[in-house]
């Protein structure tokens, strides 16, 4: 190192004058000696520059090794980096020990290489570790505004952003101003700056309202060039807060709506429907505008609570109340049809038989096959067997009144029946058994879904029989039991009190009715008050009353006509005692075959086989009224309920009532409801349906999704192990031999408790080649069609304005099966209906109007490329070390 102030230059002046004069050679020697000492690395040089040698940048070469051993002891001597630079910055290196920066610095210093470091823990599969994101938004009415106050002198006011007359309205004290530069109340909008300039300054304390259309907010929040507007929102009622991210214009019902996506959303509260929301927009530092918005308040849906019955698709649903700016509308969208699975028995009727048909008597009368599966044939309600006359008149059509023998097969009169014979003595009978009220109906087949429940009718049994006469003639016939008009069921509506067993029931046929002969009596009483519990049908009565004595066989009549009303062999019944007539002595005296078991006085006399037990010719619509003949009873109410083969009431039962409302669809969600409206369905269907409306939340949350694969089983992540895939391992990717640097890293910067792996990158050298390529490719050709189109969310219909779909189809521009692009959604054409309408195969997911429609036709083209130069991709292989 050179010395600036040298002693050799002043030695001569330091010697005495006589020496300088007489001993010039000595003086030259001394000067030369000092010049020698002042040379680099000589003693004077050392002494004068000792402090400078402490600086690694200016030290001696001999000292450099000292610096290296002192400060870079663990760093290999063959480092490529400048050692002085390393010494000066070694403190920063040690401070960064164990970090990626330290590893990268060391590899650059030692080997001149850039390395990659990654961590196996980043590829470990972790339960529930994926990052889940849910997008949230606020939906606003399509306009917003901010306010300013005039001071009488200011003409220029700040706007939200650069505006135009098409998206800005200016009011002063609620009076719309004119956009021009000539009138006193006019104004102009700068095309390049966000300002409005009034021709005349608004008066002091005047309220200036600057009202913007929806496109302005959407455009400025959604910029992608880094200049987008950010607005902080606060709900005036809810107190909810959020910050804007981006925005888009959507259609909700018939409204154009601003949907602004938000972040930093308050967690305790949410924005509510229809509330006023303020937004702060900062510009030029701390200056800001307060913007005023109105959140959307429309109906979201109408939920059916109970569906009622007999409603029709398309019925207009009344929506009442809610104080909206515009009312919503809705229709019944779906109703349930009934696939009948069982038959409910409302009334059991009387006189039915197992296997009898049950039919539909309304339209449609198909798709349901039923049958009576069980009846109450115990006889507790009515007799379970009846005898029906089986003689057929056609076998006797050739007889004359004077014939001595008509030829009836009855054996009562062996000499033959003729005009002197009682008809009852000549008739033959066939029996119908197993009769009773219906207790169960089985559905054999159900294939039709009824929109309204059908009317069902159980068919009474029919007796088919064969009849013959004594001349050898025979014929077949049948009798429907319902035509006999036998009264078969009595309903004890009120048992009254103080009745006696055996009290008789009197039947009175109403005017116009033909029924006669029914007889019944009280057969059971309630123990608490002797009210009527049950009644029992008995044989029809003959004239007069009877008296019998226990152990006797005689009937003593009062007002009777035994000689004309009875015959030998008749079966009779007196006070539940059944006997057969053995002899008839007179009109008031007859004998029976077996002694009486009890004494009875003034009892009615029943006779079998004169007419049916229950009478005959009664009609279901003209049933008789009933009174009880009693000495002590009162207040009983008995009602005739059914004749044999009729009186039942059956109801088909399905999982849902026919016409039960399944869903209601909004055709218009309305606008700005203050409260939830009422859904009134009482004037439709059976009036029993109930539904409730819900308002669409102005703060909307979209379905979330995982944005990382940390916890997804289908990802390429690995299960944790104890060596490589664990939290404390790392991997260095380098082209330097692992053995060359592994010990250096462990000595210098490897963190204790971690495990190091290395990937040795082996690269293959490749040679550029030339080739001629011939290939075919699918090429998509896009064509913008004439006019604009509208599409709706969840709809497959594309509606055009000024479009020529049929014309484009003729010239091949658009075809069924080709793809179309509308509002960034690609769909496949399913059907071309007209020049202004077509359908696609899958519904659109957004509603959008005024779009262009682009056809995308994919064709296959052959492409020939000659002398194509390309470089093969380098193949990399890795070897793993640890």
PyMOL commands that set and color helices and strands:
alter all, ss='L'
color gray80, all
select helices_A, chain A and resi 7-9+11-14+17-22+24-37+43-49+52-54+61-71+83-95+100-111+120-123+214-221+393-396+423-426+481-484+562-565+738-748+805-810
alter helices_A, ss='H'
color red, helices_A
select strands_A, chain A and resi 116-118+132-133+136-141+144-149+156-158+168-172+175-176+178-179+186-189+195-198+207-212+231-235+241-252+255-263+276-283+287-294+299-306+316-320+329-336+338-339+342-350+357-360+368-376+386-389+429-432+437-446+449-450+456-458+462-468+474-480+487-494+504-508+520-525+532-537+545-548+554-558+571-574+577-586+589-592+600-603+606-607+625-629+637-643+646-653+660-668+678-680+690-695+699-701+705-706+729-734+755-763+769-784+788-791+797-801+819-822+825-834+837-840+848-851+854-870+876-881
alter strands_A, ss='S'
color yellow, strands_A
deselect
rebuild
show_as cartoon
